[in-house]
């Protein structure tokens, strides 16, 4: 492998790399092990010249401090990497949707540490440490930075993590081994006083929980974790996890905690009393409810969304609204919805507008973003004629708003709690043209191909009456399996939402012969990290 090749990802047996000096596709190189490759790379590293960063979305990027003034610059770097990775497909110009630079995260999880006598929120930072100065001889870490992530999402993606200069955090090596040159090995424990990437309401709840649990022996006894879930609507819930059985005494103390949480500014302004949930082994106690009700504004309408405790929901609500608006726009049955936007050549400049959307080298980016904000009502078909199949529908996050663009939507999901939430959301928003089946995507596809029947498909109607020409997929980070990739080829239109550009790239290669990219979007779900969410709309060639 040449020295000007940059690694994109590696695993035992092979390494994927791209040539920085050409536009050639990503190549795969075989090695006996990842460790052997790492040794080789370390030997040649001193001789490498500075080069343009590679399109890597797998190797973690250390987030040890956040400078909000650098937000747009770091996002542009990710977009340029994205363009390099997908260059072989000659995609249209990328529609980019920004995140608020702070207070964008709606939920977070913290380990609770009580070993110093006081209750502290702990997170774990796996990012690499910079080399210590020559005069440093102590392994103790002190930092004004925040952690790399608030939690690991249900899809496996690492959350953004760091606090601003106004925040106060302290990292300590308690419980962490010491490695070479006195540096700690393993994740570093970070005490979080204020978490500026999380919503303002979440920070308010953090302070109250720390204070009230610290003063209440019943609430703090064997408490080891606290989870927070907030919304744009002001509804919120707090889950406390324990290494003991919970009884009536805990419930009484938790009611007092709810009173204190209800007095926080955000909850008081919304007129909502945050829910409190207690969990221990084989036990769950809910005070009032085990979910929150979010309100998302998409395409000129407001949608109610039930988000269940412990189940997946989009962590960045502002970006989620952008994602829904984009998906609504590309699936709208009107002339021009399938147009290619630009030629995809050249990096271009970043044009910014006031909608949280950018487009690289696309002079119509502002108009497209405005259409998303307004709902693009102009030219919208009054009576849709096609149907859509949605796999991995979750709680109906995309299902509910997209249903207005189709005659009928057939959605599948395997999680019981997600199916129940999706049914609630469909009813709450008055959506009546969705058939929801609790079954695996492969099982549904096999039944559809055979024109067969299943008990869980009762009420769907004859297969001959369906006009399934569009398929919508939003898979986990691992991407789509071979069976589902083959299924995509049977549809005229494909909407693919991806939380991992690398697996998206692999899946697109498999269908490049039958489908071309008509629209391409990037959604910055987790600022200041390597993570980037993508949306691709493909049409049959």
N, C-alpha and C positions, 0 to 999 in steps of 0.2 A: 504494500500500500504506500502511495507516495506521501511525502511529508505535507503537501498542501491539501491533503484530504482532512476533513474535519468530521469527527464522530457525531452521529445523530443519536444513535442508541446502540446498546450492546447487550448481549446475553451469552450464556455459555454456548459456545459453538459458532457464533457468528457476530459480526459487527457491521452495522449499517453506517455508511458514511457518504458524504457528498464531496465533489471536487469543487473547491472554491475558485478555481481558475477557469471553469467552464460551466455551461448550462446543461451538462449531462445529467441524466436521471440519477437518483440515489442508487448506490451500488452496495452489494453485500459482500463482505470479506469473511472468510472462515478462519477462526482461531480455535485453539484447543480449549481455551477458557477465557473468561472475562478478566481474570486476574493476570494471565499472561499478557493479554493485550495492554492492560494498565501498566505493566512493567515496561513493555516496549515503548508505550507512549511517553512515560516519564523519562526515558533515556534520550528521546529525540526532541523533547519539549524545549530544552535550552537553545536548540538550533533553529527553531521555527521563527519566522518573521511575523510581525503583527499583521493579521488578516482580518477581513470582514467577518463578524460573528456568523456562525452557521445557523441554519434553521432548526435549532434544537428546542423541542417542547417537552422533553423527557427529563433531562438532567436538571435538577433543582437549581434555582438561582437564589443566592443568599439575600434575604431581606433583613437587614440589621438596622435600618433607619428609613424613615419616610420623609421626603421633601416634596410637599405637594406642588411646588413650582416646577418640579421635574416630571410631573405626571404625563403630560402630553408627549414629552420626549421619549420616555420609556415605553409608552404605548406605540409610538411610531417605530421603534426598534423591533417590537414584536411583530408589527404588521409587515415590515420589510422581510423578516425571517419567514413569515407566512407566505409572502409572495414568492420567495426563493424556493420554498418547499413545494409549492403547487405550480411552479412555472411550466412544467412539462405538459400540463393540461390546457395551457393557453386560456386561463380563466378571464372573465371580465374584471373590471376594476372592483376592488374590494370596498364594500360599504362598511364603514367602521362606526361602531356605537360605543361611546365612552361611558365610563362609570363616574359617579361623583368621586372626587379625589379623596374624600374622607367620609366617615359615618355611612358607609354603603352596605355594611353587612347586617342582615336581619337576625341572625342567630349565631350562637357561639357556645362552646363547651369548655369548662375549666375544671382541672383537678383542684381539690381543696387540700391545703396543707395547714395543719394545726400544731406542728411540732414546736413552734416557737411560743406557743401559748395564745397567739392571735390567729384569726382566720385569714388565710391568704389565698388568692387565686394564682394557680400555677399553670403555665403552658410549657411546651417543650420545643426547643429550637434545634433542628437538625442541620441547619446551614453550616457550611465550613467556616472555621475561624480564620481570620487573617493571621499571618505570622507575627508572633510577639516581638516587641522591640528588644534589641540586644541586652538592655539593662533589666529586662523583666525576668524574675526568677520565681515568682509566685504563681501557682495554678489557679488562684481565685479569680473569678471573672466579675467585673463590675461594668455595667453597661446602661446607657440611657435609651437603648433600643428596645423594641418589642420583639415578640416571637414571630416565627414564620407562619403560623397558622392557628386559627381559632379551633378548628377541628378537622377531621377527615370526613369529607362528604360521602353520602351514600354511594355516589358513583366512583369513589376512589380518588377524586381530585383533591389536592391539598388546598386549603383555604388561605387567603391572604393574611399576613400577620405582621404587624408592626405598629408602633405607636409614634406619634409625632413628637416634636420637641416639647410641646406643652404637656405631654404625658410623662408619667414617672414609672419606670420599671427598674428592676434590679435582678440580674442573673446570678445564680449561685451554683456551685458544683456539689452541693450536698447530695449524696447518694449516687454520684457519677464518678466512675473510675478515672484515673489519671493515666494519660498515654505518653507518647514520646515527648521529650523536652518539657515535661510537666504540664502538658495541655490535656484537658479533659477528653475522654473518649465517650461516645454515646451522646444522646440528646442532652442538651443543657437545660436545666430547670430555670424558668423565668418567672419571677414574681410580677404580676400585672396589677398595677394600681388603677390605670385608666386605659381603655382600649379604643383608640380613636378611629380604627377602621370599622368598628361596630356602630350601630345606630345610636343616636343620643338617648333614646329611651332605654336601650339595653344598658348603657353606662349608668343611667339613673337607677335601674333595677339592681345592677351589680352592687352599688354602694349601699342600698337598703338591705339587701340580702346579707352582705358582709356584716353590717352593723347589727341587724336583728338576730341573725344566727350566732353572732359572737356573744350576744347578751343572753341568749336562751339556751340553757343546758340541754333541753329537749330537742331543739333544732340542730344543735351542733354535735350531739353525741353520735360518734362514728360516721359523721358526714364525710364523704370522700369525693363527691363531684357535684357540680352545679351546672345545669344547662339552661340557656336563655333563648327565648324565641319571641321576636317582636314583629310588628307589621307596620305598613304605612298607615293603616286605619287606626292605630293606637291600641289594638287588642294585643295582649301579650300573655305568656305563660312562663313559669319557672319550674324546672324539675330538679328535685334534690334527691341524690342517690346515697344510700346508706348500707353499711355492713351490719345491719341488725333489723329485727322485725319492728314494724311500726304499729302503734296502737292509738287509742282515743286521745291519749295525752299529746301525741305528736299532732294529731288533727286539730286539736284545740290551739296549740301553739302556731300551727300553720295558718289558722284563720286570723290570728293577730298579725302574722306576717303579711297576709293579703291586705289587711287594712292599711298597713304601712306602705305597701306597694301601690295601692290605689291613690295615695296622697302624693305620688311623684308627679312632676309637672305634665309629662306626656299623657299619663293615664288619666289624670284629673281633667285635662283639656278634652280628651276623647270621651270622658264619662264612662270609662271602662274599669272594671276591677280585675286585675291580672289573675289568672288561674295559677294555682300551686299544685304540683303533683309530687307525691312521694313514692320512691321506688326502692325496693330491696329485693333480695332473692325470692322469686316466685310471688312477689307482692307488688301491687300498684294501687295507690290511693289517690283519687282525683277530687280536688275541691272545686266543685262547680262543673268543670269540663276538661277534656283531654285534647283540646284543639283550639286554634285561634281562627278568626275570620278576617282574611285579608280582602282589601278592595283595590283592584288593579284597573287602571284606565287604559283602554286599548281601542284604537280605531274610533274614537269619539264616544265610546260607551264605557260604563263602569261594570266590572264583573266581580262578583263575590266568590271568594275561594277559601274553602275549608282546608286548613293545613294541620295535619294530625301530629301529635307529639310522637317523636321517635321515627316518623316517616319522612321520606325525602321531600323537600320543597326547595325552590330556587332561593339561594341565600342572598342574592343581590336583587332586591325588588325593582330598583330603577332600571337595571339592565334587563331584567325579566320582561318588563313592559316593552322595551325596545325589541326584544326577541319575538314577543307575541305580535307586535305591530308589523315587524318584517315578514313573519310567516303569513299573517293575514294579507299582506300586500302581494306576495308572490303567488298565493293560491287564489287570488281574486279572478273571477272569470270575466275578464274584459280584455279588449285589444291592447297589446303592449305588455301584458303581464309576463309573457314568456320571452321578452326581448333580451338580447345580449347587451350588456352595458359596457361599452368601450372594447378596446382590443386586447387589453391585458398586457400590452408591451410597455416596457420601461417602468421605472419606479415612480416617477412623477413626484409632484409636491403634494403635501397634505393640505387639502382645503377644509377649513373648519367652519361650522355654523353654530347657531345657538341652540340646536336641538339635541346635542349630545351625539351627533352623527358626523362622520368625516368620510371622504372618499378620495382614494389616492389617484390623482390624475383624472378625476371624473368631473367635468364641468356641471353635470346635472345633479351632483350629490345633494346640494341644498334643496332642490325641488323634490328629490326622492324622499329626503328626510321629512320635509314638510308634508308630503303625502301620507307618510306613516303617522305623523302626529294628528292629522286631520281625519284619518281613517280612509282617505282615498275614495270618497263616495262617488266622485265623478266617474261615470262610465261603468259603475258596478251593475252586474246583471241582476235583474229583479228576481228571476227564477233560475237558480243553478240547475244544470242538467246532469252533472257528473257526481259520482260518489267517491269517498276517500276511505282508505284503510289506514288505520293508525296502530302501530305496534309500540309497546312500552308506554302506554298512555298515562301511567301514574295516577295522580289525583285529578286528571283532566285539565291540566294547566294549559295545554295547547288545544285540547279537544273542544272546550267550551267556546272560545272565540272563533275558531276556524269553522265551526259547524255552520255558520251563516253563509259560508262560501260554497256549500255543497248541498246537493239534494238530500244525501244521507251520509252519515259517517259510521263506519264499523270500527270499533276500538277494542283492543285486547290488552289485558293486564293480568299478571299472576298473583300479585300481592292482595290479600283479602282486605287489609286496611286501606290500601290505595283505591281498590274498587269501590269500597263503601264511601270513601271521600269523593270519588269521581261521581257517583250517583247523586250524592248530596249536592255537589256543585252544578250538575246538569239541571237538577230540579230547581235549585235556588236561582238560577239564571234563566229559567224558562226555556231551556233547550230541549226540544222534543224529537229531533231528527237523528239521534245517536243511538246505535245499538251497541251495548257494552257487554263483552263476553270475558268472563274470568277463565282464561286459558292461555297456554303458552303459544307464542307466535308460530312455532313450527307445527304444533298440533292444528292450529287454525288453517295454516297454509296447506297442509296435507289434505284436510277436509275440503277446503275450497277447490283444490285441484281435482279431487275425486268427485266433486259435487255431492259429497256425502252429508251425513247429519250427525249431530251430537246433541245430547240433552241440554248442554249449555248454549246451544245455538237455536233453541226453540224461540220462535217469534221473529227470526231473521227474515223468513220468507224464502221463496225459490231463488236459487242462485242465478237463474236466467234473468231475473228482474234487476239484479245489481249491475251498476255501471262503474265498477271500481277501476278507474283510470289513474288515480293519484294515490301514492303511498307516502306516509309520513313516519319517519323513524327517529327516535331520540335514545340511542343505546348508551350503555355504560362506557367507561373509559376503554374497555377491551375492544370496543367496536362491534361490528356485526360478524356473526359466524358465517361459514361458507354457505349454509343452507339459505339464510336470509339474504345474503348477497345475491344468490341466484334468483331469489324471489323478486328482488328489485327490478330485474331485467324484464319482468312480465308487465310492468306498468309504464304508461306513457310519461308520467310526471313523477318526480321523486323530490321530496323535501327531507333533507338529512340534517339534523341538529347534532353536532358533535362536541364533546368536551375534551377530545384528544385529537389534535390535528394529525398526528402520526398514524393512528388507526384509520382516521378518515381518508388519509392519503392512500393507504393500502386498499381500502374498500373501493375508492374511486378508480384505482387502476384496474380492478376486476370488472368494472362496468363501463370503462372508457370506450369500449368498442360499440356499445349500443346507445349510450347517453352522453350528452355534452352539458357542460355547466352553463346555465343561463344567468344565474344570479349567485353572488358569493358575498357573505357578510361575516364580520368578526365582531364578537361581543366581549367586552373586557369585564368578565365576571369578577376576576380577582386581580385588581391593580397591584403593581409592584412585584408580581410573581411571574414565572414562566407560563402560567396557565392562560389559555385563550380559548374561548368558546367560538365555534364556527357554525354558520348556517349555509347550506348549499342547496340550490334549486336546480334540478337537472331535467332535461327534456329528451325524449327519444330522437335520435338522429334521423 
